Amino acid sequence: MQSETSSKSAISFEDFKAQVLSDYKLAVTSRECSLLGRREVLTGKAKFGIFGDGKEVPQLAWAKVFENGDFRSGYYRDQTFMMAIGALNIQQFFAGLYATTDIEQEPSSAGRQMGGHFATHSLNEDGTWKNLTQQKNSSADISPTAGQMPRLLGLAQASKIYRNVEGIDAEKFSQNGNEIAWGTIGNASTSEGLFWETINAAGVLQVPMVMNVWDDEYGISVHARHQTTKENISEVLKGFRRDEGEKNGYEIFTVNGWDYPALIETYENASRIAREEHVPVLIHVQQLTQPQGHSTSGSHERYKSEERLQWEREHDCNVKLREWMIATNIATDEELQEIEKEIKKQVRNGKKAAWEAHVAPVKDKTKDVLPLLQKAADSSQNKSFILQLKKDLEENKEPLKRDILVASRKALRFMIGEDSPAKKELIAFIEKYTEEVRPQYSSHLYSSSEYNALKIEAVAPSFDDNAEEVDARLILRDNFDKIFEKYPETLIFGEDTGEIGDVNQGLEGLQEKYGELRIADTGIREATILGQGIGMAMRGLKPIAEIQYLDYLLYALQIMSDDLATLQYRTRGKQKAPLIIRTRGHRLEGIWHSGSPMGGILNLIRGIHVLVPRNMTKAAGFYNTLLESDEPALVIESLNGYRLKEKMPNNLGDFKTALGVVEMMKEGNDITLVSYGSTLRLVEQAARELEEVGISAEVIDVQSLLPFDLNQDIVKSVEKTNRLLVIDEDVPGGASAYIMQKVMEEQDAWKYLDSKPQTLTAKDHRPAYGTDGDYFSKPSVEDIFEKVYEIMNEANPAQYPNLR
């Protein structure tokens, strides 16, 4: 189905005619898929549909200049383009609509995303990289409006890095940085802040990014006059255009989406400028239509006038292409009718094949379970009820996987108290089928390759006998120095990261040594800092994106949650972005420099490791571990720890902190105290003071919140002490509740308790400014001491009389 049109060399009229006809066939194929896809939703075979009809012709023009190694970062209107580059066929289109869980039949997401969300495969079966320069690439789509934009920036910046940084092994990733990152967005979605942040950053960075804006004048039901100043995004962006002789800025093109020859010329020019000069380009494709409205959720007749609907019928890009072909003697009306008739048949056949492939495994499994239900009925006192379940399943002509399990599991209810071989056989089937099916919906939240971070063993830091105690920031700095020396593909970027070496001097002097592209300053724009990292990591680099303070991570949290955290999952392990996010947080001064929003972070970014080192040696060890892995992670350094003294290790760059492993910092017998990060210093101090009144506290550093205590060492401590207190500077119900659930429910620590497990957290409000504000907002040494004493008083009031 791939487009055969090439516009790079002079060809005869007959060859040109053949290529235009090939394009038209693709346009009609894509349109028929959209039309038939909508009907499949309305019949109930698919849950929801959002299609690319009305955008076919500009996408065909775009596909002509999209080369091997290029990347797409688009949205759910780009089906024609994916067909044109050979990454989507008719059967795969419908398999996506039906949510088929076979990755071969539905290669974009194996049914994990709704139809219209596309991806190509960047990884081999073992998780290693394919050669991305030998294929056309599409990063995996997400639904959130403009969420594709930050990632697009990083995909483009990777080309700049590969062209200008020496020593990187780019064999699988780049041909001298010649690759373009192509973005698509609807005109209404350009209202989003992520669009503006990305457009500005790309102009500053001057990266080979081409931004396609598909403009059909509406955002769902809302007209452009409510969306965009002047109702025209290219007019608004004219100030971004580069002037004569100016290097920085954009090239901006406007073109009508139904004008086939003009579209081809526009895309040729855009490709040349971006590819050769590394100048960003915006293509505003105007006068497009949306023949079926926004989605299957409603009809556009509700909000478009009859005049507008008539204009759309007349200016439909496929209609205009057809008219042009007839006018230029490329084809006759009769010839095109024959083509259209044949394509309708092909699409119907492809739809039928996709549906049959989708339901066949379920029908086969239904045949397997029906005899088991019969046996169960024959052996049970409740035969009639089980037979009814069997009958209902047997009469279901298009069963779902869940229908099989619903019938089987309900049958077991009618066999409570019974013991028969038939019941055991049915139980075995349920367990085996559940084990077989569940991974189709749950696998690959994290990497399953040999480079999984959990497979990297810890290496302890080692010290000379006379190891110097230094400001902890120097350990980070010198360890980063080793990292950048060892991995030419590693780079770090963020606000104040470059020239001054970050606000806490953890990168002091490294920009001068490694250059401005590898140790880089950025603008104040957290979402696109994160996006830079995602895109570059998807192209084989090892980026470290620095968010200056943990509180400001919230600017980037949506991208972390919707894009980075879900990437391996939503592609079923076919794409990855091993990005390290570096930040610092917890105790310091003021509402927005000492927050600890861990509960929100933990619950929003499953799929990203969350690491909370208590000091800089531990943090450096995490960086060393992560750079050997293929997974994303967030490392939160302790903001008030940079000037504290730590011994300088002699194996910088080599020691590693293991993920998911807790550390016992002090042994004790009376109570287990669990915490992480900066708060641990207070816990340690409180534990020393508790010893003075005869209370022996065991102190455990969590170190890693995602993953959490994989060896279940905390429950071993609770089994010894029989008491548990979790100390946390997040709000009540935040990370402390997460830790408590892990220890009580997953580790079954409740069995060993002699006292109620408790948490000690910050107050509900943000921490007030100043040292006193911190003291009264978050747990203090005195708070910890008194809470522990209160627990011991309740357990043994004679030995521990009331404190007050």
VENNORKA-V427973 format. One record per pair of residues at least 6 apart in sequence whose C-alpha atoms are under 6 Angstrom apart, sorted by sequence separation. I is the first residue (numbers start at 0). J is the second residue. D is the distance in whole Angstrom. If there is no record, write none. Layout:
# VENNORKA-V427973
I&J&D + I&J&D
This chain:
# VENNORKA-V427973
39&45&6 + 40&46&6 + 81&87&5 + 82&88&6 + 122&128&5 + 123&129&6 + 216&222&6 + 217&223&6 + 224&230&5 + 241&247&6 + 273&279&6 + 292&298&6 + 324&330&6 + 325&331&5 + 376&382&4 + 495&501&5 + 500&506&4 + 587&593&5 + 612&618&5 + 742&748&6 + 743&749&5 + 40&47&6 + 102&109&5 + 122&129&5 + 216&223&5 + 223&230&5 + 241&248&4 + 292&299&5 + 500&507&4 + 567&574&6 + 586&593&5 + 766&773&6 + 792&799&5 + 101&109&5 + 121&129&6 + 240&248&5 + 241&249&5 + 510&518&5 + 567&575&6 + 585&593&5 + 727&735&6 + 100&109&4 + 239&248&5 + 240&249&5 + 376&385&5 + 584&593&6 + 585&594&6 + 95&105&6 + 99&109&6 + 100&110&5 + 107&117&5 + 239&249&6 + 240&250&6 + 532&542&5 + 585&595&5 + 686&696&6 + 766&776&5 + 94&105&5 + 99&110&5 + 107&118&5 + 98&110&4 + 532&544&6 + 91&104&6 + 162&175&5 + 497&510&6 + 4&18&5 + 91&105&5 + 162&176&4 + 762&776&6 + 3&18&6 + 161&176&5 + 529&544&6 + 761&776&6 + 761&777&4 + 33&50&6 + 119&136&6 + 159&176&6 + 761&778&6 + 62&80&6 + 96&114&5 + 119&137&5 + 158&176&4 + 388&406&6 + 95&114&5 + 118&137&5 + 118&138&5 + 118&139&4 + 497&518&5 + 30&52&6 + 58&80&5 + 117&139&6 + 497&519&5 + 117&140&6 + 288&311&6 + 497&520&5 + 609&632&6 + 55&79&6 + 116&140&5 + 496&520&5 + 607&631&5 + 608&632&4 + 609&633&5 + 610&634&5 + 611&635&5 + 51&76&4 + 155&180&5 + 385&410&6 + 495&520&6 + 607&632&5 + 671&696&6 + 672&697&6 + 675&700&5 + 50&76&6 + 51&77&6 + 154&180&6 + 186&212&6 + 491&517&6 + 492&518&6 + 494&520&6 + 669&695&5 + 670&696&5 + 671&697&5 + 672&698&5 + 673&699&5 + 674&700&6 + 675&701&5 + 51&78&6 + 181&208&6 + 183&210&6 + 185&212&6 + 186&213&6 + 288&315&6 + 490&517&4 + 491&518&5 + 492&519&5 + 493&520&5 + 494&521&5 + 668&695&5 + 669&696&6 + 675&702&6 + 179&207&5 + 180&208&5 + 181&209&5 + 182&210&5 + 183&211&5 + 184&212&5 + 185&213&5 + 186&214&5 + 256&284&5 + 492&520&6 + 493&521&5 + 526&554&6 + 667&695&5 + 26&55&5 + 179&208&6 + 181&210&6 + 182&211&6 + 183&212&6 + 251&280&6 + 253&282&6 + 255&284&6 + 256&285&6 + 476&505&5 + 525&554&6 + 526&555&4 + 667&696&4 + 731&760&6 + 249&279&5 + 250&280&5 + 251&281&5 + 252&282&5 + 253&283&5 + 254&284&5 + 255&285&5 + 256&286&6 + 475&505&6 + 476&506&5 + 525&555&6 + 667&697&4 + 721&751&5 + 722&752&6 + 730&760&6 + 187&218&5 + 249&280&5 + 251&282&6 + 253&284&6 + 255&286&6 + 256&287&5 + 624&655&5 + 666&697&4 + 721&752&4 + 730&761&5 + 381&413&6 + 623&655&6 + 665&697&5 + 721&753&5 + 722&754&6 + 726&758&6 + 728&760&5 + 729&761&6 + 730&762&6 + 472&505&5 + 549&582&6 + 665&698&5 + 718&751&5 + 723&756&5 + 724&757&5 + 725&758&5 + 726&759&5 + 727&760&5 + 728&761&5 + 730&763&5 + 548&582&6 + 549&583&5 + 620&654&6 + 664&698&5 + 714&748&5 + 724&758&5 + 726&760&6 + 545&580&6 + 547&582&6 + 548&583&5 + 549&584&5 + 620&655&4 + 621&656&5 + 664&699&6 + 542&578&6 + 543&579&5 + 544&580&5 + 545&581&5 + 546&582&5 + 548&584&6 + 620&656&4 + 663&699&4 + 543&580&6 + 545&582&6 + 662&699&6 + 537&575&6 + 662&700&5 + 132&171&6 + 187&226&6 + 361&400&6 + 537&576&5 + 661&700&6 + 75&115&5 + 131&171&6 + 132&172&6 + 536&576&5 + 564&604&5 + 637&677&6 + 661&701&5 + 75&116&5 + 130&171&4 + 131&172&5 + 132&173&6 + 536&577&6 + 550&591&6 + 661&702&6 + 536&578&6 + 564&606&4 + 145&188&6 + 533&576&6 + 560&603&6 + 564&607&5 + 550&594&6 + 560&604&5 + 659&703&5 + 148&194&6 + 202&248&5 + 375&421&5 + 532&578&6 + 374&421&6 + 375&422&6 + 659&706&5 + 661&708&6 + 145&193&6 + 149&197&6 + 659&707&5 + 660&708&5 + 145&194&6 + 659&708&5 + 728&777&6 + 29&79&6 + 156&206&5 + 659&709&5 + 670&720&5 + 45&96&6 + 155&206&6 + 491&542&6 + 669&720&5 + 671&722&6 + 45&97&5 + 155&207&5 + 488&540&5 + 489&541&4 + 490&542&5 + 491&543&5 + 492&544&6 + 493&545&5 + 577&629&5 + 579&631&6 + 583&635&5 + 668&720&5 + 670&722&5 + 671&723&5 + 672&724&5 + 673&725&5 + 674&726&5 + 155&208&5 + 488&541&6 + 489&542&5 + 491&544&6 + 492&545&6 + 577&630&4 + 578&631&5 + 579&632&5 + 580&633&5 + 581&634&5 + 582&635&5 + 583&636&4 + 584&637&6 + 670&723&6 + 672&725&6 + 577&631&4 + 583&637&6 + 584&638&5 + 583&638&5 + 257&316&4 + 257&319&6 + 68&131&5 + 613&676&4 + 68&132&4 + 612&676&6 + 613&677&6 + 67&132&6 + 611&676&6 + 67&133&5 + 68&134&6 + 69&135&6 + 70&136&5 + 71&137&4 + 72&138&5 + 74&140&6 + 207&273&5 + 67&134&5 + 68&135&6 + 69&136&6 + 70&137&5 + 71&138&6 + 67&135&5 + 207&277&4 + 209&279&6 + 214&284&6 + 206&277&5 + 207&278&5 + 208&279&5 + 209&280&5 + 210&281&5 + 211&282&5 + 212&283&5 + 213&284&5 + 214&285&5 + 215&286&6 + 206&278&6 + 207&279&5 + 209&281&6 + 210&282&6 + 212&284&6 + 215&287&4 + 205&278&5 + 206&279&6 + 214&287&6 + 215&288&5 + 219&293&5 + 72&147&6 + 72&151&6 + 2&83&5 + 1&83&4 + 1&84&5 + 1&85&4 + 612&702&5 + 611&702&5 + 611&703&6 + 610&703&4 + 609&704&6 + 685&780&5 + 609&705&5 + 177&274&5 + 608&705&5 + 681&780&5 + 685&784&5 + 69&178&5 + 71&180&6 + 73&182&5 + 68&178&6 + 69&179&5 + 70&180&5 + 71&181&5 + 72&182&5 + 73&183&4 + 69&180&6 + 71&182&6 + 444&567&6 + 443&567&6 + 444&568&5 + 443&568&5 + 443&571&6 + 443&572&6 + 596&729&6 + 595&729&5 + 598&733&4 + 598&734&4 + 597&734&6 + 471&615&6 + 475&619&6 + 445&606&6 + 444&606&5 + 472&641&5 + 471&641&5 + 482&652&6 + 471&642&6 + 481&652&5 + 470&642&5 + 471&643&6 + 470&643&6 + 471&644&6 + 478&651&5 + 470&644&5 + 471&645&5 + 478&652&5 + 469&644&5 + 590&765&6 + 452&628&5 + 468&644&6 + 469&645&6 + 590&766&5 + 451&628&6 + 468&645&5 + 590&767&6 + 450&628&5 + 468&646&4 + 589&767&6 + 450&629&6 + 467&646&6 + 589&768&4 + 466&646&6 + 467&647&6 + 588&768&5 + 588&769&5 + 462&648&5 + 461&648&5 + 462&649&5 + 460&648&6 + 461&649&6 + 460&654&5 + 459&654&5 + 458&654&5 + 458&655&5 + 457&655&5 + 57&256&6 + 457&656&5 + 457&657&5 + 60&262&6 + 60&263&5 + 61&266&6 + 453&658&6 + 53&288&5 + 53&289&5 + 49&294&5 + 48&294&6 + 48&295&5 + 93&350&6 + 99&357&6 + 90&349&5 + 94&353&5 + 89&349&5 + 90&350&6 + 93&353&6 + 90&353&5 + 16&329&6 + 167&487&5 + 166&487&6 + 167&488&5 + 126&448&5 + 125&448&6 + 172&538&6 + 153&530&6 + 149&527&5 + 153&531&4 + 157&535&5 + 152&531&6 + 153&532&6 + 150&530&4 + 154&534&4 + 149&530&4 + 153&534&4 + 154&535&5 + 153&535&5 + 150&533&6 + 150&534&5 + 122&573&5 + 121&573&6 + 122&574&6 + 120&573&5 + 121&574&5 + 111&569&6 + 108&569&5 + 108&570&5
